[in-house]
């Protein structure tokens, strides 16, 4: 589903970074723990985490205890706030990469989604330039999928049609 709520976008960004090198189910099983440990994913609060708070997070069994990922979450919160200041919202910045319209992936049962695209590579480059970490092009593509910037539901999936643009009056949709 397309996401325009900055706090939820921050949550998805942090969880996608935490997932790097792990299965998504590992992160999903800890999502509630992440919400508690990271103050409901409030970027203004997370941006103020000091070294002592980051050390406590390293001992928190509710989350993935990886110092680089914890440090990245704090750095990303700070960079996230800068993007909000510059663009009015993180959502406005992010959705600009797809001209405010979800990209319709050509996924089917026989054609899985790509791991990355030129858009995810461009987003990754720009986020890194702004000081974000754990935002490689593959992570960015997964983030774009989770945030609804890309509709990669297989054409055979009922969610694909629900998330596809409706044809304007007088036009017909062709079936694959």
Residue, then its C-alpha position, 0 to 999 in steps of 0.5 A: x500500500x502506498x505510504x505517505x506517513x513519515x513515521x511509518x516511512x522511518x520505521x520501514x527504512x530502519x527495518x529494511x536496513x536491519x534486514x540486511x543479510x537476514x531473512x525478512x521473517x527474522x525482522x518481522x518477528x522482532x518488529x514489536x521489539x523494535x517499536x519499543x526499543x526505538x521509541x515508536x520510531x520517532x525520528x526526533x527521539x532516535x536522533x538524540x540517542x547517545x553512545x550510552x543508549x546505543x550500548x543499551x540497545x546492543x544488549x536488547x534481545x528484542x532487536x537485532x544486536x548489530x552495532x552498525x545497524x544500531x548506529x545507522x538507525x541513529x544516523x538515519x534519524x538525523x538525516x531523516x530530520x534534515x530531509x524533512x526540513x528541506x522538503x517539508x516531509x520525508x514522504x514528499x522527498x521520497x515520492x519525488x523519485x517516482x513522480x508521486x505515482x507508484x511504479x507498476x512492476x511487471x511481476x508475474x508468477x514466471x517473472x519475479x521482481x528485480x533486486x534493484x532498479x535504476x530508481x532504487x540505485x538513484x535513491x540509494x546514491x542520494x540517501x548516502x550523499x545525505x548521510x544515510x547508512x544501510x541504504x544500498x540499492x537492494x535495500x532501497x528497492x525493498x523499501x520502495x516495495x514496502x512503502x508502495x512506491x512500486x507495485x510488485x504484486x504478481x499480476x495474478x495476485x488480487x492485490x495487484x489489481x487493487x493497487x493498479x491505477x484505474x483506467x480513465x473513462x472511455x479506455x479499456x485495460x488489456x489483460x496480459 
